[in-house]
Amino acid sequence: MSQRDAVLLALSDLVSEADVPDALVQDETNERLHDLGHRLEQQKLNLETFLQVTNQNSDQLLETLRIDAVRAVRVDLALRALVRAEGLEASDDEVEEELATTAAAMKVTADVLRDNLRNTGRVVTFRAEVAKMKASRWLTEHVTYVDPEGVEIDRTLLQADQSEDLDA
């Protein structure tokens, strides 16, 4: 997961913050604030208590959420660009496979999820998410890892469990 996160972080750095639409950042920030509110509510907490416990004010929280939102939007835009550049659009079969996987995780049938996506107008969004997942996998398979000096790192060293070698 850390390799995937590092790859996505490096990919997002290819998108200039100036190219990130403010409306997308605002929507993502609002979504993150909304999600935080729900998580706090599930834990029987409120935002005021959270701010006190984390020793921050609402402006600081919003700025943290905004920074995270900018990064998320940059990753999203970069993955969408990769989908276009490499022709990684999701096929109907790939969408159906992900629909079945997602439905199983949600403990509903694929038909129920498909109907929900249609009724909420999210079919296109779901297809785009599948394409971005495909692009993320493609990127992970094709990325070249380098050390801080720019020397390529052998991928097998990143995949193998090195703990046994340390014992020898």
KEKETOR-901827 format. One record per residue: y, z, x of N, C-alpha, C in turn. Coordinates in pm, 1 decimal, always signed. Example, Ala and Ser with C-alpha at 12.3 -4.5 7.8 and 13.67 -1.06 7.14 Angstrom:
// KEKETOR-901827
R        n_v        n_w        n_u       ca_v       ca_w       ca_u        c_v        c_w        c_u
R     -569.0     +780.0    +1319.0     -450.0     +780.0    +1230.0     -330.0     +780.0    +1320.0
R     -225.0     +708.0    +1285.0     -106.0     +714.0    +1367.0       +3.0     +787.0    +1290.0
This chain:
// KEKETOR-901827
R        n_v        n_w        n_u       ca_v       ca_w       ca_u        c_v        c_w        c_u
R     -120.0       +0.0      +82.4       +0.0       +0.0       +0.0     +125.3       +0.0      +86.1
R     +119.9      +71.3     +198.9     +238.0      +73.9     +285.4     +265.1      -63.4     +344.6
R     +158.3     -137.9     +373.7     +177.6     -274.6     +423.8     +242.8     -361.5     +317.1
R     +193.6     -351.0     +194.9     +250.0     -429.5      +84.9     +396.3     -392.6      +63.6
R     +426.9     -263.4      +64.4     +565.3     -218.3      +46.0     +655.7     -269.5     +157.9
R     +604.1     -266.7     +280.9     +682.9     -315.8     +394.5     +709.4     -465.2     +382.7
R     +609.2     -538.5     +337.0     +625.0     -683.0     +318.8     +729.1     -710.9     +211.2
R     +720.6     -640.1      +99.4     +817.2     -661.5       -8.6     +957.9     -619.5      +32.1
R     +967.3     -513.8     +110.3    +1098.0     -470.3     +159.4    +1158.4     -576.8     +250.7
R    +1076.7     -631.3     +339.8    +1125.1     -737.4     +429.0    +1163.3     -861.7     +348.7
R    +1084.5     -893.9     +248.0    +1115.5    -1008.1     +162.3    +1248.7     -986.9      +90.5
R    +1269.4     -866.8      +39.6    +1394.2     -839.6      -33.5    +1515.8     -850.5      +57.4
R    +1496.1     -823.7     +184.9    +1607.9     -834.8     +279.6    +1655.0     -979.4     +295.3
R    +1573.8    -1075.2     +251.9    +1613.6    -1215.5     +257.5    +1711.5    -1252.6     +145.9
R    +1724.4    -1164.0      +47.8    +1817.4    -1186.2      -62.8    +1941.3    -1102.5      -36.7
R    +2053.3    -1167.5      -20.9    +2179.6    -1098.5       +3.7    +2218.9    -1016.4     -119.0
R    +2272.3     -898.1      -94.3    +2317.1     -815.5     -206.1    +2427.1     -886.5     -285.2
R    +2502.6     -971.9     -218.7    +2608.0    -1048.3     -286.7    +2549.1    -1146.9     -387.9
R    +2422.7    -1187.0     -367.8    +2356.2    -1280.9     -458.3    +2288.8    -1212.6     -577.0
R    +2297.4    -1080.4     -581.8    +2232.3    -1004.7     -687.8    +2331.3     -986.4     -803.0
R    +2300.2    -1042.8     -919.4    +2391.3    -1029.6    -1033.3    +2407.8     -884.2    -1078.4
R    +2532.3     -844.0    -1098.9    +2561.4     -707.4    -1142.6    +2491.0     -672.6    -1272.9
R    +2479.5     -769.7    -1362.2    +2414.9     -743.4    -1491.2    +2269.2     -703.2    -1473.1
R    +2199.6     -766.8    -1378.4    +2059.7     -731.2    -1352.8    +2048.9     -590.8    -1293.4
R    +2141.5     -558.0    -1203.9    +2141.6     -424.4    -1143.2    +2170.6     -319.3    -1249.8
R    +2265.5     -346.1    -1336.3    +2300.0     -250.9    -1442.9    +2182.0     -230.9    -1537.6
R    +2114.7     -340.6    -1575.4    +1997.7     -329.6    -1662.9    +1887.1     -248.2    -1596.9
R    +1861.5     -275.4    -1469.9    +1756.1     -203.3    -1397.2    +1792.5      -55.5    -1381.2
R    +1918.5      -27.2    -1352.3    +1963.9     +111.5    -1339.8    +1945.7     +184.8    -1471.5
R    +1986.1     +121.9    -1580.8    +1970.7     +182.8    -1713.2    +1824.4     +207.3    -1746.8
R    +1739.2     +111.1    -1711.2    +1595.2     +126.2    -1736.0    +1538.7     +244.1    -1656.7
R    +1581.7     +257.9    -1532.6    +1535.3     +369.4    -1449.2    +1583.9     +503.9    -1503.7
R    +1706.2     +507.7    -1551.9    +1759.8     +630.8    -1611.8    +1683.1     +664.6    -1739.1
R    +1655.1     +564.1    -1818.1    +1578.4     +582.3    -1941.6    +1438.4     +635.9    -1910.4
R    +1372.6     +575.3    -1810.3    +1238.8     +620.6    -1770.1    +1241.5     +764.1    -1719.4
R    +1343.6     +797.9    -1640.8    +1357.4     +935.1    -1591.1    +1370.5    +1031.6    -1707.6
R    +1451.8     +995.4    -1805.4    +1468.8    +1080.0    -1924.5    +1337.4    +1104.3    -1995.8
R    +1256.0     +999.0    -2009.2    +1125.1    +1014.5    -2074.7    +1031.5    +1103.2    -1993.8
R    +1030.4    +1084.3    -1862.8     +943.5    +1168.4    -1778.5     +986.0    +1314.6    -1785.9
R    +1116.0    +1338.8    -1784.3    +1164.7    +1476.1    -1794.9    +1129.5    +1536.0    -1930.1
R    +1145.0    +1456.3    -2033.9    +1113.2    +1502.2    -2169.3     +966.4    +1540.9    -2181.0
R     +878.5    +1462.5    -2117.5     +735.5    +1492.9    -2120.2     +705.2    +1624.6    -2049.1
R     +790.3    +1660.0    -1953.1     +772.4    +1784.8    -1879.3     +854.8    +1898.2    -1940.0
R     +910.3    +1871.7    -2056.9     +991.8    +1969.7    -2130.5    +1116.1    +2010.9    -2050.7
R    +1174.7    +1913.8    -1980.7    +1297.7    +1935.6    -1904.9    +1405.8    +1844.0    -1959.8
R    +1530.6    +1874.1    -1922.6    +1639.3    +1783.9    -1959.0    +1710.6    +1740.3    -1831.5
R    +1800.8    +1645.6    -1846.7    +1870.3    +1588.7    -1731.6    +1955.2    +1693.7    -1660.3
R    +2017.7    +1779.8    -1736.7    +2102.3    +1884.0    -1676.2    +2020.7    +1974.8    -1584.4
R    +1903.6    +2015.8    -1629.0    +1815.8    +2099.8    -1547.1    +1770.8    +2023.8    -1422.7
R    +1737.1    +1897.1    -1440.4    +1694.4    +1814.1    -1328.2    +1804.3    +1805.9    -1222.3
R    +1927.1    +1785.8    -1266.0    +2038.8    +1777.0    -1172.2    +2057.5    +1908.7    -1096.5
R    +2042.4    +2019.4    -1166.9    +2055.3    +2150.4    -1101.5    +1944.7    +2171.2     -998.7
R    +1822.0    +2138.4    -1036.0    +1706.6    +2158.8     -948.1    +1716.8    +2069.2     -824.4
R    +1766.0    +1947.3     -841.9    +1775.9    +1854.0     -730.3    +1909.5    +1866.0     -656.5
R    +1991.9    +1959.0     -701.7    +2120.4    +1987.8     -637.3    +2206.8    +1861.6     -622.7
R    +2221.8    +1791.1     -735.0    +2308.4    +1673.7     -735.1    +2383.6    +1666.4     -867.6
R    +2487.7    +1586.9     -867.9    +2562.0    +1567.0     -992.0    +2523.0    +1431.8    -1051.1
R    +2574.8    +1403.6    -1170.0    +2535.1    +1280.6    -1238.6    +2577.7    +1155.8    -1161.7
R    +2691.7    +1159.7    -1095.8    +2735.9    +1043.7    -1017.2    +2641.0    +1016.5     -900.8
R    +2595.1    +1122.2     -835.7    +2501.1    +1105.6     -724.5    +2367.7    +1048.2     -773.9
R    +2321.2    +1098.7     -888.5    +2196.8    +1047.3     -945.4    +2211.0     +899.7     -980.1
R    +2319.1     +863.8    -1045.6    +2340.9     +723.9    -1081.3    +2349.2     +634.1     -958.4
R    +2411.8     +683.5     -852.6    +2421.2     +603.7     -729.9    +2282.5     +583.5     -667.4
R    +2200.6     +687.5     -668.3    +2063.5     +676.1     -617.3    +1984.0     +576.1     -700.2
R    +1997.2     +586.0     -830.9    +1928.2     +493.0     -919.2    +1977.8     +349.5     -896.9
R    +2107.6     +333.9     -874.5    +2165.4     +201.4     -852.3    +2113.0     +140.0     -721.8
R    +2106.2     +221.0     -617.8    +2054.1     +172.8     -489.4    +1909.3     +124.8     -505.3
R    +1828.4     +204.1     -574.1    +1689.3     +164.7     -599.6    +1682.7      +40.1     -687.0
R    +1773.0      +30.2     -783.5    +1776.0      -85.5     -873.1    +1811.7     -212.8     -796.6
R    +1908.7     -203.9     -705.8    +1946.4     -320.2     -625.9    +1825.6     -369.2     -547.1
R    +1753.2     -278.4     -485.1    +1634.5     -315.6     -406.7    +1530.5     -381.1     -497.2
R    +1506.6     -324.1     -613.8    +1407.2     -379.4     -706.0    +1446.8     -519.2     -753.0
R    +1574.3     -539.2     -781.5    +1621.1     -671.0     -825.9    +1608.9     -771.7     -712.2
R    +1639.0     -728.8     -590.7    +1625.5     -818.7     -475.9    +1479.0     -860.5     -457.0
R    +1386.5     -766.8     -471.9    +1243.6     -798.9     -462.3    +1205.9     -897.0     -572.9
R    +1250.9     -869.6     -694.5    +1220.6     -955.9     -807.8    +1270.8    -1098.3     -784.1
R    +1395.6    -1111.2     -742.8    +1452.5    -1244.0     -718.0    +1379.2    -1315.9     -605.0
R    +1343.5    -1242.5     -501.1    +1272.9    -1303.2     -387.7    +1133.7    -1350.1     -428.5
R    +1063.0    -1270.4     -507.6     +929.9    -1311.2     -553.3     +938.9    -1433.2     -644.3
R    +1039.1    -1437.0     -730.5    +1057.1    -1554.1     -818.0    +1084.8    -1679.6     -734.8
R    +1164.7    -1663.2     -629.3    +1193.5    -1777.3     -541.4    +1066.6    -1821.8     -469.0
R     +983.9    -1726.6     -427.4     +858.3    -1759.8     -361.2     +764.4    -1833.6     -456.2
R     +760.1    -1791.4     -581.8     +677.8    -1859.6     -682.5     +718.1    -2006.8     -689.9
R     +848.2    -2031.3     -696.9     +896.6    -2169.7     -705.6     +868.6    -2246.9     -576.3
R     +898.2    -2185.0     -463.8     +885.8    -2254.3     -334.8     +741.1    -2291.2     -302.1
R     +647.7    -2206.2     -338.8     +507.3    -2228.0     -302.6     +422.5    -2276.7     -420.2
R     +485.7    -2302.0     -533.6     +410.4    -2350.2     -649.8     +307.1    -2250.3     -697.9
R     +346.6    -2125.4     -708.7     +253.4    -2018.1     -743.5     +262.1    -1976.4     -891.0
R     +307.1    -2067.9     -975.7     +315.1    -2035.8    -1117.2     +177.7    -1991.1    -1167.8
R     +177.6    -1903.6    -1262.9      +52.4    -1850.5    -1316.5      -12.2    -1951.9    -1410.0
R     -140.4    -1976.1    -1389.8     -215.5    -2064.9    -1479.5     -248.3    -1988.5    -1607.9
R     -287.6    -2062.6    -1710.0     -326.8    -1998.7    -1835.6     -444.2    -1903.3    -1812.9
R     -539.0    -1942.2    -1728.1     -654.6    -1856.2    -1699.4     -611.8    -1727.2    -1629.4
R     -518.5    -1738.9    -1535.8     -469.9    -1619.3    -1465.7     -395.7    -1525.9    -1560.4
R     -319.5    -1582.7    -1652.8     -248.5    -1500.9    -1751.1     -349.2    -1429.9    -1840.7
R     -450.6    -1502.2    -1884.6     -552.7    -1441.3    -1970.6     -629.3    -1331.2    -1898.1
R     -660.7    -1354.5    -1771.0     -731.7    -1253.3    -1692.2     -647.4    -1125.9    -1679.4
R     -518.9    -1142.5    -1649.2     -431.3    -1025.4    -1636.8     -409.7     -959.2    -1772.0
R     -404.5    -1037.2    -1877.2     -391.0     -983.3    -2011.6     -509.9     -893.0    -2043.1
R     -630.4     -938.7    -2010.3     -751.0     -859.2    -2034.4     -750.5     -731.9    -1950.7
R     -710.5     -743.5    -1824.3     -705.5     -627.2    -1735.2     -603.3     -525.1    -1785.2
R     -485.9     -573.3    -1821.2     -379.9     -484.3    -1870.0     -420.0     -419.0    -2001.8
R     -478.4     -497.1    -2091.4     -521.7     -442.8    -2220.1     -625.9     -332.8    -2200.4
R     -720.8     -356.0    -2110.5     -823.9     -254.5    -2084.4     -760.5     -126.7    -2030.7
R     -662.7     -141.3    -1941.3     -595.8      -23.8    -1886.0     -518.7      +52.2    -1994.2
R     -470.2      -22.0    -2093.2     -395.6      +39.8    -2202.9     -486.9      +87.6    -2315.5
R     -617.0      +60.2    -2301.2     -717.9      +97.3    -2400.6     -692.9      +30.6    -2535.9
R     -655.0      -98.3    -2527.7     -642.0     -181.7    -2646.8     -715.0     -312.6    -2618.4
R     -733.4     -391.4    -2721.7     -797.8     -521.1    -2700.3     -694.3     -621.2    -2650.0
R     -744.7     -727.8    -2588.8     -656.0     -833.5    -2540.6     -579.8     -895.3    -2657.4
R     -644.8     -906.5    -2773.5     -577.1     -963.0    -2891.0     -460.4     -876.5    -2935.7
R     -477.6     -745.5    -2932.3     -369.1     -654.5    -2970.7     -251.6     -669.4    -2873.9
R     -281.4     -672.7    -2744.9     -175.2     -687.9    -2646.1     -108.1     -824.6    -2659.4
R     -186.1     -929.2    -2679.2     -131.6    -1064.1    -2695.0      -36.2    -1068.8    -2815.4
R      -78.5    -1009.1    -2926.8       +6.8    -1005.1    -3046.6     +134.2     -926.3    -3020.0
R     +120.7     -815.0    -2948.3     +236.8     -733.2    -2915.2     +335.4     -812.4    -2830.3
R     +285.5     -885.3    -2732.2     +372.6     -967.4    -2646.8     +443.3    -1075.2    -2728.8
R     +370.5    -1136.8    -2820.0     +432.4    -1239.4    -2906.0     +539.1    -1177.6    -2996.2
R     +504.9    -1066.2    -3059.0     +595.7    -1003.3    -3155.5     +722.6     -949.4    -3090.1
R     +713.8     -912.8    -2964.7     +831.6     -859.2    -2895.1     +901.7     -964.6    -2809.4
R     +852.2    -1086.8    -2813.6     +915.2    -1194.4    -2737.9     +898.3    -1180.7    -2586.8
R     +787.9    -1121.2    -2543.0     +768.6    -1095.1    -2400.7     +660.8    -1181.9    -2336.4
R     +618.4    -1287.9    -2403.3     +513.9    -1374.7    -2348.2     +560.6    -1438.4    -2217.4
R     +681.6    -1490.8    -2216.9     +735.2    -1555.3    -2096.2     +751.7    -1452.2    -1984.3
R     +798.4    -1333.8    -2018.1     +815.4    -1227.4    -1919.6     +680.9    -1188.1    -1858.9
R     +578.0    -1178.6    -1942.3     +445.0    -1142.6    -1893.1     +393.7    -1250.0    -1797.3
R     +412.2    -1377.0    -1833.8     +369.2    -1487.7    -1747.2     +442.2    -1480.5    -1613.5
R     +571.5    -1448.8    -1616.2     +650.0    -1436.5    -1492.7     +598.2    -1320.6    -1407.5
R     +560.9    -1210.1    -1470.4     +506.7    -1095.8    -1396.6     +374.4    -1132.4    -1328.9
R     +291.6    -1207.4    -1398.4     +163.9    -1251.0    -1339.7     +191.8    -1340.7    -1219.6
R     +288.5    -1430.2    -1232.4     +323.8    -1518.9    -1120.7     +376.7    -1437.6    -1002.5
R     +456.8    -1334.6    -1029.1     +509.0    -1251.2     -919.6     +397.6    -1172.5     -852.0
R     +299.6    -1126.6     -929.2     +184.6    -1058.7     -867.9     +107.9    -1155.9     -778.6
R      +93.1    -1276.9     -825.9      +25.3    -1381.1     -747.7     +103.2    -1409.1     -618.9
R     +234.8    -1416.1     -629.6     +319.2    -1439.6     -511.5     +308.7    -1323.8     -413.5
R     +303.0    -1202.5     -464.5     +289.9    -1085.2     -377.8     +158.1    -1089.2     -301.1
R      +50.6    -1125.9     -369.3      -79.5    -1138.5     -301.5      -75.4    -1250.8     -198.1
R      -15.7    -1364.0     -235.1       -4.5    -1476.8     -142.6      +72.4    -1434.5      -18.4
R     +181.6    -1364.6      -38.9     +265.1    -1320.8      +72.9     +187.3    -1226.4     +164.5
R     +114.8    -1133.4     +107.2      +35.8    -1039.3     +185.6      -68.6    -1112.2     +270.2
R     -126.3    -1218.8     +216.4     -226.8    -1296.1     +289.7     -165.4    -1383.3     +399.5
R      -39.9    -1423.0     +383.5      +22.0    -1518.5     +475.6     +126.1    -1458.6     +569.9
R     +155.2    -1333.2     +554.6     +258.5    -1270.9     +637.1     +208.1    -1250.3     +779.9
R     +300.9    -1256.6     +874.1     +270.0    -1224.2    +1012.6     +337.0    -1091.7    +1043.9
R     +257.3     -995.8    +1086.6     +311.4     -864.7    +1121.7     +352.5     -866.0    +1268.8
R     +466.6     -805.9    +1297.2     +513.7     -795.9    +1435.2     +556.3     -652.4    +1463.3
R     +551.0     -614.9    +1590.2     +597.9     -482.4    +1630.2     +749.5     -487.7    +1648.3
R     +812.7     -374.3    +1679.3     +959.1     -372.8    +1692.9    +1014.5     -470.6    +1796.3
R     +932.2     -511.1    +1892.1     +978.0     -606.9    +1993.5     +951.4     -751.1    +1950.9
R     +892.1     -770.5    +1832.4     +865.9     -905.7    +1783.7     +731.4     -962.2    +1825.0
R     +645.9     -880.0    +1885.1     +512.9     -924.0    +1927.7     +419.0     -916.3    +1807.2
R     +345.2    -1026.0    +1784.5     +254.6    -1031.7    +1669.6     +145.4     -925.8    +1680.4
R     +114.4     -862.3    +1568.3      +10.2     -759.7    +1560.0     -114.4     -823.5    +1500.5
R     -227.4     -800.0    +1563.5     -355.6     -850.6    +1514.4     -384.3     -786.9    +1378.3
R     -400.7     -869.6    +1275.3     -423.2     -820.7    +1138.6     -547.5     -732.1    +1127.7
R     -648.0     -759.2    +1208.7     -770.3     -679.3    +1199.6     -743.9     -534.1    +1237.7
R     -646.3     -511.8    +1324.2     -611.4     -373.9    +1360.0     -550.0     -299.3    +1242.2
R     -485.0     -371.6    +1153.0     -422.5     -310.2    +1036.2     -522.5     -286.5     +924.1
R     -632.9     -360.4     +925.1     -730.8     -350.1     +817.7     -845.0     -255.4     +851.2
R     -877.4     -242.3     +977.2     -992.8     -162.1    +1016.8     -954.8      -13.4    +1022.7
R    -1055.1      +69.9     +996.8    -1037.3     +214.5    +1010.3    -1048.7     +248.5    +1159.0
R     -939.3     +288.2    +1218.1     -934.3     +313.2    +1361.5     -974.5     +456.2    +1398.6
R    -1004.0     +540.3    +1300.9    -1032.0     +681.4    +1329.2    -1155.4     +699.8    +1417.1
R    -1257.4     +615.8    +1399.8    -1378.0     +628.7    +1480.6    -1349.2     +595.9    +1626.7
R    -1259.7     +500.3    +1650.9    -1224.2     +464.4    +1788.6    -1155.0     +578.4    +1860.4
R    -1083.7     +661.0    +1787.3    -1012.6     +773.9    +1847.2    -1109.4     +881.9    +1893.8
R    -1224.7     +890.9    +1826.5    -1324.4     +993.7    +1861.9    -1399.3     +957.5    +1989.0
R    -1404.0     +831.1    +2024.7    -1484.0     +785.2    +2139.6    -1421.8     +823.5    +2271.1
